[in-house]
Amino acid sequence: MRRTVGIALAAVLAVGVVVAIIVSATGGGKGGPSDAPLVTVRGVIGSEKQPFFQDRRVQAEFAKHGLRVVVDTAGSRAIATTVDLKQYDFAFPSGVPAAAAIKAKAGAATTYNVFYTPMVIASWQDITKILEAAGVAKNQGTYDTFDVKKFLDLVQENKRWNQLQDSGAYPANKSVLITSTDVRTSNSAANYLSIASYVANGDNVVQNDSQGNAVIPTVAPLFLRQGFTASSSEEPFDDYLTIGKGTAPIVFIYEAQFLQHVFANDGAITPDMRLLYPDPDVYSKHVVVPLDPKGDKVGRLLLSDPILQQLAADYGFRTNNAAPFNKLVLQHHAHIQPTIVDLIDPPSYEALEHMIEQIERLYSQAQGGGASP
């Protein structure tokens, strides 16, 4: 009899342990925010933020607030123009012009500027030395600045790398061009266009179609002469990390893409890799556009939750609270430009869209009048 009771008691205790494990794993229990099932929130984001949203720590922090955030990726211009926003609760493009267009298109009541990052040019030490000899780059100690005006002059002259002074480290018979994404779909390329058009417009933001038309002969070759360009910023940066300088000696990226590997200390960034900061430069603001109350909650959390802000800094993003980012820079001896003085504003969405449409038309003409590549 005692043995029967003992077996029954052991069985009950075993069941109790299993129940306890399930409750613990699912966040059950009284009094916590995870008592109710998680609410799924769907968003469409720029690809450069995908690693952040895939991070289990980020997912866990959203779960603490009752959310399961699921995201798809698309180019920021595509989010603003072609993506069906009805299937999403929030949009999270890179850049104010795209966010403004999405806000107007969706009739959103507000937006949240949650992260920002300057645009940079990823290169290598020996390439940087060649650019310094050509007067395009200037050494500032731990980083270089990149003179956009002098670079545009090289492009206008159709200079090749092996024609530059002291080009022995990279004697390639290929045009001196920055590798970017596709300006027809991607915000990082649109930022490149913003900078180049500003310089080509006499150091003034392009404000209307007339000014945009005037700079097209200068800025269009920056994109047309690259050949194939990727639709999102991850691909050219991955090529930079894996293939190296042979395919793309200078690559236009977000600073955060580079720094997330520096801060992770994952070995992807080698000692000969170097950042150049365009002069002038532009900040890419990453803006949440809520499309319903669920998306609004995501925006508010990304803006104010201290854990999410710290995790954003881990991925190289600068946030409204500068302390986490600055701490990581010091901890990892990151070679960055801490304060960028010569910053410009991007053109309005309409002015930027007009220039992109003109470049798109030239793409079609280059294909013999057929569809754009």
Secondary structure, DSSP 8 states (H G I E B T S, - for coil): -HHHHHHHHHHHHHHHHHHHHHHHHHT-STTSTTSS--EEEEEEE-GGGHHHHH-HHHHHHHHHTTEEEEEEE--HHHHHHTS-GGG-SEEE-BSHHHHHHHHHHHT-S--EEEEEEEEEEEEEHHHHHHHHHTTSEEE-SSSEEEEHHHHHHHHHTT-BGGGSTT-TT----SB---B---TTT-HHHHHHHHHHHHHHTTSS---SHHHHHHHHHHHHHHHHTT-S--SSTHHHHHHHHHT-TTT-SSEEEEHHHHHHHHHHT-S-S-TTEEEEEEESB-EEEEEEEESSHHHHHHHHHHHH-HHHHHHHHHTT-B-SSHHHHHHHHHHTT----SS--SB-----HHHHHHHHHHHHHHHHHHTTTS---
